Amino acid sequence: MSSPAFWNGTIYVGSDDGNMYALSESDGSAVWRYSLGDRVRSTPAIDTEENSLFAGCDDGNVTSLDTRTGTLKWSFKTGGAVRSAPAIFENMVAVGSDDGTLHILNKYTGKEEWSYSPGYYLFSSPASSSPVVYGKTIYFATENGYIYALDSKKKEGPTSPFAYYVAVIIIAIIGAGAVIRRVARK
């Protein structure tokens, strides 16, 4: 399910067997393989300047490997499967997760710099689409049909349309509670 990535004579591809493979372009032989522990349906992103590969896994991890050796550089745990292809920009990596969040990670350390969760509780929807960065804007979509544009310099996104639904539900609950108290007093 993972699409391959290519760089410097090597094909990189994730597999449902839980491995990330680096294969020789010339004969398809394995250069290295690294076990990520669960299905790898995320298409790897390659940082050619830092010899880094970034990919997600169904166990919720986003992992960075050395493209030359397959050595682990870092891993970051999200709250859901990661099937989106990471987007590399500046010194960051943006990746969506089935936890309904777009995670922005430092590409050198894997530390989460910031995140954006457009859903609220019942309205959360997996962010399994692959983000794209154009200029200072990060675009991504969630499975509920919304597309979001985030300002990467301000490190923030728009107020979620679901915030209004949550507000209406809270107001309705408070109103219902007031009505029930009045009826109970009579």
N, CA, C and O of each residue as an XYZ file, in Angstrom:
744
protein
N       0.819     -1.201      0.000
C       0.000      0.000      0.000
C       0.857      1.257      0.000
O       0.385      2.317     -0.411
N       2.088      1.167      0.444
C       2.994      2.304      0.444
C       3.521      2.522     -0.968
O       3.914      1.568     -1.640
N       3.531      3.762     -1.414
C       4.163      4.075     -2.702
C       5.656      4.176     -2.478
O       6.085      4.622     -1.414
N       6.465      3.774     -3.455
C       7.913      3.857     -3.276
C       8.428      5.280     -3.440
O       7.807      6.112     -4.101
N       9.558      5.535     -2.833
C      10.303      6.781     -3.020
C      11.657      6.389     -3.595
O      12.158      5.298     -3.323
N      12.251      7.277     -4.390
C      13.530      6.965     -5.036
C      14.514      8.094     -4.803
O      14.176      9.273     -4.904
N      15.756      7.699     -4.484
C      16.826      8.689     -4.371
C      18.177      7.990     -4.439
O      18.393      6.959     -3.801
N      19.061      8.557     -5.207
C      20.465      8.141     -5.255
C      20.640      6.643     -5.517
O      21.431      5.975     -4.851
N      19.893      6.125     -6.494
C      20.041      4.725     -6.883
C      19.352      3.727     -5.979
O      19.552      2.520     -6.120
N      18.531      4.222     -5.038
C      17.866      3.331     -4.084
C      16.368      3.591     -4.084
O      15.919      4.735     -4.159
N      15.604      2.509     -4.000
C      14.145      2.567     -3.909
C      13.782      2.267     -2.455
O      14.231      1.270     -1.888
N      12.968      3.136     -1.861
C      12.534      2.971     -0.468
C      11.042      2.711     -0.472
O      10.279      3.454     -1.090
N      10.619      1.654      0.218
C       9.192      1.327      0.238
C       8.840      0.611      1.537
O       9.596     -0.222      2.038
N       7.667      0.962      2.069
C       7.158      0.295      3.260
C       6.320     -0.901      2.853
O       5.881     -1.000      1.707
N       6.098     -1.810      3.792
C       5.387     -3.046      3.483
C       4.401     -3.402      4.589
O       4.559     -2.990      5.738
N       3.383     -4.173      4.223
C       2.433     -4.674      5.208
C       3.077     -5.676      6.164
O       2.479     -6.026      7.181
N       4.290     -6.143      5.853
C       4.975     -7.055      6.776
C       5.667     -6.296      7.912
O       6.341     -6.907      8.742
N       5.502     -4.957      7.954
C       6.050     -4.151      9.037
C       7.445     -3.618      8.802
O       8.034     -3.008      9.694
N       7.985     -3.839      7.613
C       9.348     -3.398      7.331
C       9.383     -2.223      6.369
O       8.497     -2.047      5.532
N      10.441     -1.418      6.515
C      10.796     -0.419      5.523
C      11.994     -1.016      4.780
O      12.974     -1.441      5.392
N      11.893     -1.039      3.457
C      12.952     -1.631      2.635
C      13.672     -0.568      1.825
O      13.063      0.381      1.330
N      14.987     -0.744      1.700
C      15.810      0.012      0.765
C      16.322     -1.007     -0.243
O      17.031     -1.948      0.115
N      15.953     -0.811     -1.519
C      16.297     -1.771     -2.568
C      17.173     -1.121     -3.622
O      16.997      0.051     -3.955
N      18.117     -1.890     -4.143
C      19.006     -1.402     -5.191
C      18.225     -1.182     -6.483
O      17.452     -2.040     -6.909
N      18.435     -0.036     -7.091
C      17.771      0.271     -8.365
C      18.205     -0.707     -9.454
O      17.397     -1.076    -10.306
N      19.458     -1.128     -9.438
C      19.999     -1.936    -10.530
C      19.472     -3.369    -10.559
O      19.190     -3.896    -11.635
N      19.333     -4.012     -9.388
C      18.911     -5.416     -9.412
C      17.805     -5.758     -8.409
O      17.388     -6.914     -8.331
N      17.324     -4.773     -7.641
C      16.247     -5.012     -6.691
C      16.671     -5.700     -5.404
O      15.829     -6.036     -4.571
N      17.964     -5.910     -5.239
C      18.420     -6.570     -4.012
C      18.283     -5.622     -2.821
O      18.298     -4.400     -2.967
N      18.149     -6.227     -1.641
C      17.986     -5.439     -0.419
C      19.300     -4.764     -0.029
O      20.328     -5.426      0.121
N      19.257     -3.463      0.131
C      20.397     -2.707      0.654
C      20.330     -2.760      2.178
O      21.341     -2.982      2.843
N      19.150     -2.559      2.717
C      18.861     -2.725      4.140
C      17.353     -2.848      4.325
O      16.567     -2.559      3.423
N      16.975     -3.286      5.522
C      15.562     -3.312      5.904
C      15.512     -2.989      7.383
O      16.412     -3.330      8.151
N      14.413     -2.308      7.766
C      14.237     -1.934      9.159
C      12.810     -2.278      9.564
O      11.856     -1.900      8.883
N      12.668     -2.994     10.675
C      11.337     -3.371     11.159
C      10.727     -2.228     11.959
O      11.280     -1.779     12.962
N       9.567     -1.770     11.486
C       8.831     -0.725     12.197
C       7.755     -1.311     13.102
O       7.116     -0.575     13.853
N       7.543     -2.623     13.043
C       6.686     -3.307     13.992
C       5.228     -3.486     13.607
O       4.523     -4.279     14.230
N       4.761     -2.767     12.597
C       3.369     -2.890     12.155
C       3.335     -2.478     10.686
O       4.343     -2.042     10.130
N       2.168     -2.620     10.065
C       2.049     -2.276      8.637
C       2.564     -0.869      8.356
O       2.332      0.066      9.122
N       3.270     -0.749      7.232
C       3.791      0.545      6.797
C       3.078      0.903      5.504
O       3.437      0.422      4.430
N       2.061      1.756      5.619
C       1.298      2.179      4.447
C       1.601      3.623      4.083
O       1.107      4.134      3.079
N       2.389      4.257      4.876
C       2.826      5.629      4.633
C       3.917      5.619      3.565
O       4.851      4.819      3.625
N       3.790      6.514      2.592
C       4.840      6.658      1.584
C       5.995      7.423      2.213
O       5.776      8.490      2.787
N       7.228      6.908      2.122
C       8.345      7.599      2.757
C       8.673      8.925      2.064
O       8.520      9.071      0.852
N       9.125      9.874      2.866
C       9.627     11.150      2.362
C      11.126     11.160      2.606
O      11.590     10.745      3.668
N      11.884     11.635      1.622
C      13.347     11.621      1.701
C      13.878     13.044      1.817
O      13.540     13.911      1.011
N      14.712     13.276      2.827
C      15.439     14.532      2.969
C      16.844     14.272      2.438
O      17.676     13.687      3.130
N      17.104     14.706      1.217
C      18.379     14.399      0.551
C      19.564     15.134      1.178
O      20.700     14.671      1.072
N      19.316     16.267      1.827
C      20.406     17.013      2.457
C      20.892     16.346      3.734
O      22.080     16.399      4.054
N      19.983     15.722      4.459
C      20.323     15.117      5.754
C      20.386     13.591      5.713
O      20.588     12.958      6.749
N      20.212     12.983      4.515
C      20.185     11.524      4.391
C      19.178     10.901      5.353
O      19.470      9.917      6.034
N      17.987     11.496      5.393
C      16.942     11.021      6.298
C      15.717     10.574      5.520
O      15.344     11.169      4.509
N      15.103      9.515      6.017
C      13.838      9.012      5.507
C      12.827      9.159      6.636
O      13.127      8.850      7.790
N      11.620      9.635      6.299
C      10.551      9.778      7.276
C       9.360      8.974      6.799
O       8.969      9.070      5.636
N       8.777      8.179      7.688
C       7.603      7.379      7.327
C       6.777      7.102      8.574
O       7.290      7.096      9.693
N       5.488      6.872      8.353
C       4.586      6.521      9.437
C       4.291      5.037      9.424
O       4.653      4.322      8.490
N       3.627      4.587     10.475
C       3.336      3.174     10.646
C       1.965      3.030     11.296
O       1.500      3.948     11.971
N       1.322      1.897     11.100
C       0.003      1.665     11.681
C       0.024      1.610     13.211
O      -1.033      1.708     13.835
N       1.193      1.458     13.825
C       1.255      1.468     15.295
C       1.246      2.886     15.854
O       1.285      3.072     17.071
N       1.193      3.900     14.965
C       1.117      5.289     15.391
C       2.438      6.023     15.436
O       2.471      7.206     15.775
N       3.518      5.359     15.107
C       4.820      6.014     15.135
C       5.163      6.680     13.808
O       4.824      6.185     12.733
N       5.840      7.811     13.915
C       6.514      8.456     12.786
C       7.987      8.216     13.057
O       8.482      8.524     14.141
N       8.688      7.668     12.076
C      10.075      7.261     12.281
C      10.985      7.918     11.271
O      10.617      8.106     10.111
N      12.189      8.267     11.725
C      13.236      8.778     10.850
C      14.380      7.768     10.824
O      14.893      7.361     11.867
N      14.767      7.372      9.612
C      15.874      6.430      9.423
C      16.956      7.071      8.563
O      16.670      7.954      7.755
N      18.193      6.630      8.737
C      19.290      7.057      7.866
C      19.130      6.347      6.529
O      19.055      5.119      6.495
N      19.075      7.092      5.424
C      18.849      6.488      4.107
C      19.988      5.572      3.678
O      19.778      4.667      2.871
N      21.182      5.790      4.201
C      22.342      4.997      3.771
C      22.429      3.653      4.468
O      22.848      2.661      3.871
N      22.026      3.621      5.756
C      22.245      2.413      6.561
C      20.967      1.804      7.145
O      20.971      0.653      7.581
N      19.885      2.568      7.154
C      18.660      2.098      7.789
C      18.680      2.230      9.299
O      17.819      1.673      9.980
N      19.642      2.952      9.829
C      19.762      3.153     11.265
C      18.688      4.118     11.756
O      18.401      5.125     11.110
N      18.100      3.798     12.907
C      17.083      4.647     13.512
C      17.696      5.967     13.969
O      18.702      5.987     14.678
N      17.070      7.073     13.548
C      17.471      8.391     14.041
C      16.566      8.815     15.188
O      17.053      9.269     16.224
N      15.250      8.672     15.017
C      14.284      8.972     16.062
C      12.918      8.396     15.705
O      12.672      8.012     14.562
N      12.035      8.342     16.698
C      10.667      7.893     16.497
C       9.757      8.732     17.385
O      10.110      9.046     18.522
N       8.585      9.095     16.867
C       7.604      9.894     17.606
C       6.278      9.153     17.591
O       5.824      8.716     16.533
N       5.648      9.006     18.761
C       4.386      8.272     18.888
C       3.203      9.238     18.836
O       3.104     10.167     19.639
N       2.297      8.997     17.862
C       1.051      9.744     17.790
C      -0.036      8.919     18.469
O       0.247      7.865     19.037
N      -1.268      9.391     18.413
C      -2.362      8.671     19.044
C      -3.152      7.775     18.107
O      -4.207      7.267     18.487
N      -2.657      7.568     16.873
C      -3.367      6.722     15.914
C      -2.460      6.310     14.775
O      -1.324      6.776     14.682
N      -2.950      5.443     13.909
C      -2.157      4.989     12.763
C      -1.722      6.179     11.918
O      -2.452      7.162     11.788
N      -0.529      6.079     11.347
C       0.006      7.133     10.478
C       0.157      6.543      9.086
O       1.054      5.740      8.830
N      -0.735      6.953      8.189
C      -0.720      6.440      6.824
C      -0.412      7.525      5.803
O      -0.229      7.229      4.623
N      -0.354      8.762      6.237
C      -0.071      9.853      5.311
C       1.424      9.908      5.030
O       2.243      9.467      5.837
N       1.760     10.459      3.867
C       3.173     10.689      3.538
C       3.600     11.975      4.229
O       2.909     12.988      4.112
N       4.707     11.964      4.937
C       5.171     13.186      5.582
C       5.561     14.245      4.551
O       5.988     13.925      3.442
N       5.404     15.509      4.939
C       5.842     16.634      4.111
C       6.998     17.314      4.835
O       6.882     17.679      6.005
N       8.106     17.480      4.131
C       9.293     18.097      4.716
C       9.324     19.563      4.292
O       9.153     19.881      3.115
N       9.544     20.451      5.258
C       9.723     21.874      4.957
C      10.608     22.485      6.035
O      10.477     22.175      7.219
N      11.509     23.354      5.604
C      12.469     23.971      6.510
C      13.096     22.899      7.388
O      13.660     21.937      6.864
N      13.016     23.035      8.710
C      13.574     22.001      9.593
C      12.462     21.200     10.263
O      12.615     20.712     11.383
N      11.319     21.071      9.543
C      10.146     20.403     10.094
C       9.663     19.268      9.189
O      10.009     19.185      8.011
N       8.847     18.400      9.792
C       8.156     17.337      9.081
C       6.701     17.401      9.531
O       6.417     17.352     10.728
N       5.780     17.511      8.579
C       4.348     17.532      8.892
C       3.761     16.187      8.504
O       4.028     15.676      7.416
N       2.955     15.611      9.402
C       2.349     14.313      9.115
C       1.003     14.204      9.833
O       0.868     14.591     10.993
N       0.019     13.671      9.121
C      -1.305     13.466      9.700
C      -1.407     12.098     10.349
O      -0.687     11.166      9.989
N      -2.315     11.993     11.314
C      -2.510     10.740     12.028
C      -3.998     10.444     12.164
O      -4.833     11.346     12.103
N      -4.313      9.178     12.348
C      -5.698      8.786     12.584
C      -6.213      9.288     13.924
O      -7.394      9.116     14.225
N      -5.356      9.909     14.742
C      -5.830     10.534     15.978
C      -6.511     11.873     15.695
O      -6.946     12.561     16.619
N      -6.602     12.242     14.402
C      -7.275     13.475     14.011
C      -6.405     14.705     14.107
O      -6.913     15.826     14.099
N      -5.114     14.517     14.195
C      -4.188     15.629     14.414
C      -3.132     15.680     13.317
O      -2.665     14.648     12.835
N      -2.765     16.898     12.932
C      -1.593     17.113     12.089
C      -0.448     17.440     13.043
O      -0.502     18.428     13.776
N       0.573     16.612     13.027
C       1.728     16.787     13.909
C       2.852     17.438     13.126
O       3.169     17.011     12.016
N       3.462     18.479     13.703
C       4.606     19.158     13.105
C       5.805     18.838     13.987
O       5.881     19.269     15.137
N       6.740     18.075     13.429
C       7.885     17.573     14.187
C       9.179     18.219     13.716
O       9.316     18.579     12.547
N      10.124     18.361     14.635
C      11.467     18.798     14.270
C      12.124     17.656     13.506
O      12.185     16.537     14.016
N      12.616     17.911     12.297
C      13.152     16.821     11.471
C      14.471     16.255     11.991
O      14.879     15.169     11.580
N      15.140     16.973     12.885
C      16.405     16.482     13.433
C      16.211     15.646     14.699
O      16.937     14.679     14.928
N      15.225     16.025     15.521
C      15.067     15.383     16.827
C      13.789     14.555     16.959
O      13.716     13.670     17.812
N      12.783     14.829     16.126
C      11.497     14.161     16.251
C      10.603     14.775     17.312
O       9.493     14.295     17.541
N      11.069     15.826     17.959
C      10.263     16.502     18.984
C       9.111     17.236     18.309
O       9.291     17.887     17.280
N       7.921     17.122     18.908
C       6.759     17.822     18.360
C       6.906     19.314     18.643
O       6.998     19.737     19.796
N       6.926     20.099     17.571
C       7.036     21.551     17.695
C       5.664     22.164     17.954
O       5.529     23.088     18.756
N       4.655     21.645     17.273
C       3.267     22.071     17.471
C       2.367     21.098     16.746
O       2.840     20.252     15.988
N       1.066     21.216     16.976
C       0.109     20.329     16.328
C      -1.209     21.071     16.140
O      -1.450     22.113     16.749
N      -2.050     20.512     15.288
C      -3.373     21.097     15.062
C      -4.387     19.973     14.977
O      -4.263     19.064     14.156
N      -5.400     20.050     15.845
C      -6.480     19.063     15.873
C      -7.783     19.790     15.564
O      -8.337     20.456     16.438
N      -8.277     19.673     14.339
C      -9.491     20.414     13.995
C     -10.769     19.859     14.596
O     -11.758     20.585     14.698
N     -10.780     18.617     14.992
C     -11.995     18.018     15.553
C     -12.027     18.156     17.055
O     -10.996     18.364     17.695
N     -13.208     18.041     17.610
C     -13.375     18.078     19.053
C     -14.123     16.828     19.474
O     -15.269     16.623     19.074
N     -13.492     16.002     20.271
C     -14.098     14.822     20.877
C     -14.906     13.992     19.875
O     -14.331     13.217     19.111
N     -16.214     14.144     19.871
C     -17.068     13.344     18.989
C     -16.872     13.692     17.522
O     -17.215     12.894     16.649
N     -16.333     14.858     17.238
C     -16.216     15.325     15.862
C     -14.823     15.107     15.281
O     -14.542     15.572     14.177
N     -13.956     14.416     15.993
C     -12.610     14.156     15.495
C     -12.678     13.188     14.324
O     -13.462     12.239     14.330
N     -11.848     13.439     13.324
C     -11.820     12.605     12.127
C     -10.368     12.342     11.747
O      -9.542     13.250     11.846
N     -10.031     11.129     11.315
C      -8.641     10.832     10.956
C      -8.073     11.804      9.924
O      -8.741     12.184      8.962
N      -6.827     12.189     10.153
C      -6.096     13.051      9.218
C      -5.155     12.154      8.420
O      -3.934     12.225      8.564
N      -5.747     11.309      7.576
C      -4.936     10.322      6.856
C      -4.457     10.807      5.492
O      -3.695     10.108      4.824
N      -4.891     11.994      5.069
C      -4.384     12.520      3.798
C      -2.951     13.012      4.001
O      -2.536     13.299      5.124
N      -2.219     13.102      2.924
C      -0.838     13.579      3.006
C      -0.821     15.098      2.928
O      -1.393     15.677      2.005
N      -0.166     15.754      3.895
C      -0.108     17.206      3.856
C       0.811     17.682      2.725
O       1.689     16.953      2.263
N       0.583     18.915      2.298
C       1.449     19.545      1.309
C       1.753     20.955      1.808
O       0.896     21.618      2.392
N       2.968     21.395      1.573
C       3.387     22.723      2.007
C       3.669     23.560      0.776
O       4.407     23.151     -0.120
N       3.064     24.747      0.746
C       3.320     25.699     -0.333
C       3.554     27.049      0.314
O       2.671     27.587      0.983
N       4.746     27.599      0.114
C       5.100     28.840      0.788
C       5.114     28.612      2.282
O       5.801     27.719      2.776
N       4.352     29.423      3.004
C       4.282     29.259      4.464
C       3.004     28.544      4.905
O       2.703     28.495      6.097
N       2.249     27.988      3.950
C       0.973     27.368      4.268
C       1.051     25.846      4.160
O       1.574     25.304      3.186
N       0.521     25.169      5.179
C       0.420     23.711      5.192
C      -1.045     23.375      4.918
O      -1.938     23.844      5.623
N      -1.283     22.566      3.897
C      -2.631     22.124      3.562
C      -2.768     20.649      3.911
O      -1.867     19.855      3.641
N      -3.908     20.280      4.518
C      -4.193     18.873      4.761
C      -5.702     18.694      4.873
O      -6.442     19.656      5.083
N      -6.138     17.464      4.731
C      -7.570     17.162      4.798
C      -7.814     16.058      5.813
O      -6.923     15.273      6.138
N      -9.048     16.021      6.301
C      -9.448     14.950      7.197
C     -10.556     14.152      6.515
O     -11.132     14.593      5.521
N     -10.841     12.992      7.054
C     -11.804     12.094      6.420
C     -13.253     12.575      6.499
O     -14.138     11.957      5.909
N     -13.504     13.666      7.217
C     -14.863     14.203      7.268
C     -15.129     15.185      6.125
O     -16.201     15.786      6.058
N     -14.155     15.347      5.228
C     -14.359     16.164      4.030
C     -13.859     17.589      4.119
O     -14.018     18.344      3.160
N     -13.262     17.990      5.225
C     -12.752     19.349      5.353
C     -11.286     19.417      4.928
O     -10.513     18.486      5.154
N     -10.923     20.539      4.310
C      -9.523     20.831      3.974
C      -9.110     22.022      4.824
O      -9.848     23.002      4.931
N      -7.943     21.939      5.422
C      -7.456     22.981      6.320
C      -6.191     23.608      5.756
O      -5.382     22.935      5.118
N      -6.030     24.907      6.000
C      -4.822     25.644      5.624
C      -4.255     26.259      6.896
O      -4.918     27.058      7.556
N      -3.034     25.886      7.235
C      -2.391     26.357      8.459
C      -1.214     27.251      8.117
O      -0.481     26.980      7.166
N      -1.032     28.307      8.880
C       0.107     29.204      8.704
C       1.285     28.620      9.473
O       1.280     28.616     10.704
N       2.297     28.126      8.758
C       3.421     27.458      9.418
C       4.291     28.430     10.206
O       5.002     28.011     11.119
N       4.250     29.713      9.875
C       5.053     30.695     10.614
C       4.389     31.067     11.937
O       5.068     31.266     12.944
N       3.055     31.159     11.932
C       2.338     31.499     13.160
C       2.112     30.274     14.036
O       1.772     30.393     15.213
N       2.306     29.098     13.451
C       2.118     27.833     14.164
C       0.706     27.726     14.729
O       0.505     27.361     15.887
N      -0.257     28.052     13.884
C      -1.649     27.959     14.312
C      -2.539     27.736     13.110
O      -2.141     27.955     11.966
N      -3.726     27.305     13.388
C      -4.712     27.087     12.343
C      -5.993     27.816     12.678
O      -6.088     28.478     13.711
N      -6.967     27.698     11.815
C      -8.240     28.359     12.052
C      -9.011     27.664     13.172
O      -8.753     26.506     13.502
N      -9.952     28.391     13.742
C     -10.849     27.757     14.705
C     -11.635     26.691     13.969
O     -12.178     26.943     12.894
N     -11.694     25.538     14.529
C     -12.395     24.431     13.895
C     -13.881     24.730     13.796
O     -14.469     25.274     14.731
N     -14.495     24.377     12.668
C     -15.949     24.547     12.584
C     -16.685     23.695     13.621
O     -17.833     23.985     13.958
N     -16.040     22.659     14.121
C     -16.657     21.790     15.114
C     -16.697     22.432     16.494
O     -17.430     21.968     17.368
N     -15.919     23.497     16.705
C     -15.974     24.211     17.981
C     -17.370     24.770     18.196
O     -17.864     24.801     19.323
N     -17.998     25.207     17.132
C     -19.347     25.763     17.235
C     -20.359     24.671     17.580
O     -21.290     24.920     18.347
N     -20.195     23.481     17.034
C     -21.083     22.369     17.375
C     -20.973     22.032     18.854
O     -21.983     21.806     19.521
N     -19.750     21.997     19.364
C     -19.525     21.698     20.772
C     -20.185     22.774     21.629
O     -20.825     22.457     22.631
N     -20.035     24.054     21.244
C     -20.651     25.153     21.996
C     -22.171     25.004     22.020
O     -22.790     25.206     23.064
N     -22.778     24.655     20.889
C     -24.225     24.483     20.822
C     -24.668     23.325     21.718
O     -25.679     23.430     22.413
N     -23.922     22.235     21.704
C     -24.266     21.082     22.549
C     -24.195     21.460     24.028
O     -25.073     21.081     24.804
N     -23.170     22.198     24.422
C     -23.027     22.611     25.825
C     -24.183     23.525     26.226
O     -24.767     23.371     27.299
N     -24.501     24.469     25.359
C     -25.618     25.384     25.647
C     -26.917     24.599     25.755
O     -27.730     24.880     26.636
N     -27.128     23.628     24.885
C     -28.344     22.810     24.933
C     -28.421     22.010     26.224
O     -29.496     21.884     26.810
N     -27.302     21.471     26.672
C     -27.280     20.701     27.921
C     -27.583     21.606     29.109
O     -28.347     21.229     29.997
N     -26.996     22.779     29.129
C     -27.252     23.724     30.222
C     -28.731     24.134     30.215
O     -29.378     24.181     31.261
N     -29.254     24.429     29.012
C     -30.668     24.800     28.899
C     -31.587     23.684     29.340
O     -32.571     23.934     30.036
N     -31.285     22.449     28.947
C     -32.108     21.306     29.348
C     -32.057     21.120     30.860
O     -33.069     20.802     31.484
N     -30.892     21.316     31.440
C     -30.751     21.203     32.896
C     -31.590     22.238     33.614
O     -32.212     21.935     34.632
N     -31.616     23.474     33.089
C     -32.425     24.539     33.698
C     -33.906     24.212     33.608
O     -34.645     24.430     34.569
N     -34.350     23.695     32.473
C     -35.763     23.321     32.297
C     -36.132     22.199     33.263
O     -37.192     22.241     33.886
N     -35.274     21.208     33.390
C     -35.550     20.072     34.287
C     -35.639     20.562     35.735
O     -36.496     20.087     36.480
N     -34.790     21.488     36.150
C     -34.839     22.020     37.510
C     -36.142     22.774     37.762
O     -36.738     22.662     38.833
N     -36.574     23.538     36.769
C     -37.832     24.282     36.925
C     -39.023     23.336     37.039
O     -39.912     23.541     37.865
N     -39.034     22.304     36.206
C     -40.132     21.324     36.242
C     -40.116     20.574     37.571
O     -41.172     20.283     38.133
N     -38.937     20.265     38.069
C     -38.817     19.514     39.323
C     -39.278     20.345     40.512
O     -39.760     19.777     41.492
N     -39.148     21.667     40.465
C     -39.572     22.543     41.566
C     -41.084     22.640     41.666
O     -41.622     22.905     42.741
N     -41.767     22.429     40.557
C     -43.227     22.558     40.540
C     -43.884     21.370     41.077
O     -45.112     21.316     41.133
